[in-house]
Structure formats: structure tokens, C-alpha cells
Amino acid sequence: MSEKAKIINFAPSECQLQEATRVRLDSGRQVQFQSEGTDDLVEIRGVEGEMLLKVRLTEEGPVLSLSGAKLEMTSTESISLDAKKIHIRAEEQAVLESKGNLDLASSKDLEIRSEEDVKVTGKMLHLN
């Protein structure tokens, strides 16, 4: 059985980490703490050293980076994304599905492009 991990005090201090502080978990994964200039980093790495999760604390705010086979988010109420720009790209397939109403709105031009056929299926199609 492995030893318990050291407790790390996250209270503000004037010192900066010169080298990364690493804590190896029983699973073989590692949690790493490090400062880079004015940024602070918390990283979780896989058994082979691959990046799984990175939290970069910057003067502009936190930056969260995830890497893995799947990303799942579940909420009993709602999930909101607010940003100047949102870009979603899928290599194989993208699905947007709702059991209730689905609204797609734009205050500027709305473009639908496809290199193949575009199909619209519904009980009634209303234009203008």
C-alpha cells in the first residue's frame, strides 16, 4: 500500500514554485503544480505522462484544457456557454437533439452549407 499524499497549502504566499511539485497517485497518474511566470498550473497526467487535465491560472482568468477519449457533462437543470466565439468541430458526426423545442437564431446572416444534399423534414415547413 502506498503512503498518503502530502498536504499542500494553497494559501497565498510570496514565493513561486521554481520546479514542478509532483504527487504520484496510487493509480500511477500524477498531479503536478508549477508556476510559469505570472501563471500557475495544475496538471493531471496519465500513467504514460500524457496530459489529461490542465488548469492554467492567468491574470485574465482560468484556462481549462482537457484531453481524453470522451468528455461528458451532465446537469439536472441547464448548461450555459457564453463566449465571444464558440467553434465546435467533429471529425465524423455532429448531432444536436432536443426532446422539446429547438431554436436556432441569429441577429446576422445564418448560413447552412453542405457538400451533399440538404434535407428538411417536418409536418409543415413555414418560410417567412
C-alpha positions as CSV (number, residue, x, y, z in Angstrom):
1,M,0.0,0.0,0.0
2,S,1.3,3.4,-0.8
3,E,1.9,6.3,1.6
4,K,-0.6,9.1,1.9
5,A,0.0,12.1,-0.3
6,K,1.5,15.2,1.3
7,I,-0.9,18.0,2.1
8,I,-0.2,21.1,0.0
9,N,-1.0,24.5,1.5
10,F,-2.7,26.6,-1.2
11,A,-2.8,29.8,0.9
12,P,-1.4,32.9,-0.9
13,S,2.3,33.4,-0.5
14,E,5.0,35.5,-1.9
15,C,7.2,32.5,-3.1
16,Q,6.8,31.0,-6.5
17,L,7.5,27.3,-7.4
18,Q,10.8,27.1,-9.1
19,E,10.3,23.5,-10.1
20,A,7.2,21.4,-10.6
21,T,5.8,19.7,-7.5
22,R,4.5,16.3,-8.4
23,V,2.3,13.9,-6.4
24,R,2.1,10.3,-7.7
25,L,-1.3,8.7,-7.1
26,D,-1.9,5.0,-6.4
27,S,-3.2,4.6,-10.0
28,G,0.1,5.8,-11.4
29,R,-1.3,9.1,-12.5
30,Q,0.4,12.3,-11.4
31,V,-0.8,15.7,-10.2
32,Q,1.7,18.4,-10.9
33,F,1.8,22.0,-9.6
34,Q,4.0,24.6,-11.2
35,S,4.4,28.4,-11.7
36,E,5.4,29.8,-15.1
37,G,5.9,33.5,-14.9
38,T,2.7,35.0,-13.6
39,D,0.7,31.9,-14.4
40,D,0.1,29.0,-12.1
41,L,-0.5,25.5,-13.5
42,V,-2.2,22.4,-12.1
43,E,-1.9,19.4,-14.3
44,I,-3.1,15.8,-14.1
45,R,-1.1,13.4,-16.2
46,G,-1.8,9.8,-17.2
47,V,0.3,6.8,-16.3
48,E,2.3,7.3,-19.5
49,G,2.8,11.0,-18.8
50,E,0.1,12.2,-21.2
51,M,-1.8,15.4,-20.4
52,L,-5.3,14.6,-19.1
53,L,-6.3,17.9,-17.5
54,K,-4.6,21.3,-17.2
55,V,-5.8,24.3,-15.3
56,R,-3.8,27.4,-16.1
57,L,-4.5,30.3,-13.7
58,T,-3.7,33.5,-15.6
59,E,-4.1,37.2,-14.9
60,E,-7.0,37.2,-17.4
61,G,-8.7,34.2,-15.6
62,P,-8.5,30.4,-15.6
63,V,-8.0,28.3,-18.7
64,L,-9.1,24.7,-18.6
65,S,-7.7,22.1,-21.1
66,L,-9.0,18.6,-21.2
67,S,-7.7,15.7,-23.3
68,G,-9.1,12.2,-23.5
69,A,-11.3,9.8,-25.4
70,K,-14.6,11.2,-24.0
71,L,-15.8,14.3,-22.4
72,E,-19.2,14.1,-20.6
73,M,-21.1,16.8,-18.9
74,T,-24.4,16.2,-17.1
75,S,-26.7,18.6,-15.4
76,T,-30.1,18.1,-13.9
77,E,-31.0,21.7,-14.8
78,S,-29.0,23.5,-17.5
79,I,-25.7,24.0,-19.1
80,S,-24.8,27.5,-20.4
81,L,-21.9,28.5,-22.7
82,D,-21.2,32.2,-23.0
83,A,-18.3,33.5,-25.1
84,K,-17.4,35.9,-27.9
85,K,-16.9,32.9,-30.2
86,I,-17.8,29.2,-30.0
87,H,-16.4,26.7,-32.5
88,I,-17.4,23.1,-32.5
89,R,-15.8,20.6,-34.9
90,A,-16.5,16.9,-35.3
91,E,-14.3,14.5,-37.4
92,E,-17.1,12.0,-38.0
93,Q,-20.6,13.2,-36.9
94,A,-22.3,16.0,-35.0
95,V,-25.8,15.7,-33.6
96,L,-27.9,18.4,-32.0
97,E,-31.0,16.9,-30.5
98,S,-33.8,18.1,-28.2
99,K,-36.9,16.3,-26.8
100,G,-38.5,19.8,-26.6
101,N,-38.3,22.8,-28.9
102,L,-35.1,23.6,-30.6
103,D,-34.4,27.2,-31.5
104,L,-31.7,28.4,-33.9
105,A,-31.5,32.2,-34.0
106,S,-29.0,34.7,-35.3
107,S,-29.2,38.5,-35.3
108,K,-27.0,38.5,-38.5
109,D,-26.8,36.2,-41.5
110,L,-27.4,32.4,-41.0
111,E,-25.6,30.1,-43.4
112,I,-26.2,26.4,-43.9
113,R,-23.6,24.7,-46.1
114,S,-23.2,21.1,-47.2
115,E,-21.1,19.4,-49.9
116,E,-24.0,16.9,-50.1
117,D,-27.8,17.2,-50.1
118,V,-29.6,19.3,-47.5
119,K,-32.9,17.7,-46.3
120,V,-35.6,19.4,-44.2
121,T,-38.2,17.0,-42.8
122,G,-41.2,18.1,-40.8
123,K,-45.0,18.1,-40.6
124,M,-45.2,21.6,-42.1
125,L,-42.4,23.9,-43.5
126,H,-43.0,27.6,-42.9
127,L,-40.9,30.1,-44.9
128,N,-41.3,33.8,-43.8
